[in-house]
């Protein structure tokens, strides 16, 4: 099957084009050897041929600024790469023609069949430019297609052009060989390369490119030295020559007509969104809106999912014959799956908001607004994006720090991002808040529970900022920090893209995180259903031995169930850590949930569901009502009262309880030092704060 | 007279890029379309005075003040 790669600047409409070409027929994976999101999909051409579409990371230049951008050169230059495409579609924002063409001219020189897609032609006409695609195509020697990726206009022509695309040798736009003939010859003869520009780029990039083997790096290093290849000087010349060439190309095919230049809406919007007062007020209102809507919209489907799964579980246990398998199904697997599915509404809503902020161009304004403040605590304006996406999940957020070029700023961002309350904490928050905070309105509009939720998010954010400030003082660096960033024009979000992001992220969650959650639910069920000795089989006898009171059959049954749980493996584990967590107001049942939460926090709710359904004879109760009924045997009052509830909430805000995050931090920082520090420091802070809160409130 | 740079412009004012004071940064600025001979316009500054938004090569770019200082103008 032929492979077609999509390449373009950020904000050029590349993902819209990808979504239009592939629809729901796409999958996300990793590029081989590196953890960069790889989006691939399939499309059928008019002649019936099926081709694979590869979406490459957005970049301004083939000279990479980050690990993600490096992929573009690696795949396009290396003919032996498993993803090396048969053709490239370079998509450019035609309303920002000159700068976008720079990347095109670089790809042009790599000698792969290329199609140039001119996106946003509608905006071009409005700004008073006109581009003659046919003429431009003759000048460049490649097909040039006008299109509107947002609406899918021009898509048929693109598909047709792909099916008939031929490879013709082109004269390079930048004649690398004229600038460094001996060095390029030397590379071509010692490596299996026939393209001048690929050879030239290998010398340019060998120091920063990890995919080049060490011995090859040494070879390139000596070529660079022997032939006095002066990298920066050549790169400067190259960029200037390319822009000069671009000016010639568009001379004649692009007409500028400044008399019709309209007042740009972007200028007006920027006056508001970056205003001294309104700018920040709007930003805070948007965050507030996000939290309020998650609480208001997600709880209804969540309660419904909760109810459906508990009903189903009780139906299974009453309908199927009583056996071990039935118990595993009703008390282990079904509540476990329920604990995964229950997250979908929140994740979908959160990612919808994040994707709208990105699509509209507002996210870069947030970076612009926050840069100076962020720099005060050792972060970068760009840290705002990982911090905000950390609210959804720390894993993509930590990967998003790759756009921060400065290592110290990036490291601090990686370190503090897990303090942001991710969506996995959300169910823990919602359930505990519902138990301890009254569902009242203050001032008529603000839901008290919603305010409490926002308070928890702020608490995490504050701790992130404080830790960043502390790290700024500790870490030293000489590396410089940049913020040369495009402020794209505002656009209405394309709802299909928002919808696809919601579906994709929920799917990834269900299948990736879901596997862990389900596995832990099953392990937990086993641990909670079996124990050493004969305590499980003869639980009834032990209970009757211990008690002298006359008990009703139901009371005995309840005592037997809790006796069983207490003497199960899970109960023994929980009891073992009870002395350590008792000062925080937790009992051994919460201890079990804490232990499992260290694999992933989202397991808390399903753990609670499993533990309490095993120890409970009332099969129909939902998770929430079970927690509400749980009694502290020492006080005779509810187990989840204000001090314990608040202490648990604070613990979950600060603690590092996610193995996947630790794994990602290990990958991104290339060592165990930072993830281990994160685990110890965050959990230490969590323990001390929970201790403080519990003692202040009780 | 000292050479003027982009940070010396006042909001709404334009200049023509004449060169760069910082070699490493200039490579990145060139690729982002800040080319000698091109007009560059200071649009507005962020509420706290830094970074600033400039128009160059037909689009908007955000620069920190210490980055803007490295772009000299005529």
Boltz contact constraints between the chains, C-beta under 6 A:
constraints:
  - contact:
      token1: [A, 60]
      token2: [B, 31]
      max_distance: 6.0
  - contact:
      token1: [A, 61]
      token2: [B, 31]
      max_distance: 6.0
  - contact:
      token1: [A, 96]
      token2: [B, 58]
      max_distance: 6.0
  - contact:
      token1: [A, 96]
      token2: [B, 59]
      max_distance: 6.0
  - contact:
      token1: [A, 98]
      token2: [B, 57]
      max_distance: 6.0
  - contact:
      token1: [A, 99]
      token2: [B, 33]
      max_distance: 6.0
  - contact:
      token1: [A, 99]
      token2: [B, 57]
      max_distance: 6.0
  - contact:
      token1: [A, 235]
      token2: [B, 27]
      max_distance: 6.0
  - contact:
      token1: [A, 239]
      token2: [B, 30]
      max_distance: 6.0
  - contact:
      token1: [A, 239]
      token2: [B, 31]
      max_distance: 6.0
  - contact:
      token1: [A, 243]
      token2: [B, 35]
      max_distance: 6.0
  - contact:
      token1: [A, 276]
      token2: [B, 47]
      max_distance: 6.0
  - contact:
      token1: [A, 279]
      token2: [B, 47]
      max_distance: 6.0
  - contact:
      token1: [A, 368]
      token2: [B, 46]
      max_distance: 6.0
  - contact:
      token1: [A, 368]
      token2: [B, 62]
      max_distance: 6.0
  - contact:
      token1: [A, 369]
      token2: [B, 46]
      max_distance: 6.0
  - contact:
      token1: [A, 371]
      token2: [B, 51]
      max_distance: 6.0
  - contact:
      token1: [A, 372]
      token2: [B, 48]
      max_distance: 6.0
  - contact:
      token1: [A, 372]
      token2: [B, 50]
      max_distance: 6.0
  - contact:
      token1: [A, 483]
      token2: [B, 51]
      max_distance: 6.0
  - contact:
      token1: [A, 483]
      token2: [B, 64]
      max_distance: 6.0
  - contact:
      token1: [A, 484]
      token2: [B, 28]
      max_distance: 6.0
  - contact:
      token1: [A, 484]
      token2: [B, 32]
      max_distance: 6.0
  - contact:
      token1: [A, 485]
      token2: [B, 62]
      max_distance: 6.0
  - contact:
      token1: [A, 487]
      token2: [B, 53]
      max_distance: 6.0
  - contact:
      token1: [A, 487]
      token2: [B, 60]
      max_distance: 6.0
  - contact:
      token1: [A, 487]
      token2: [B, 62]
      max_distance: 6.0
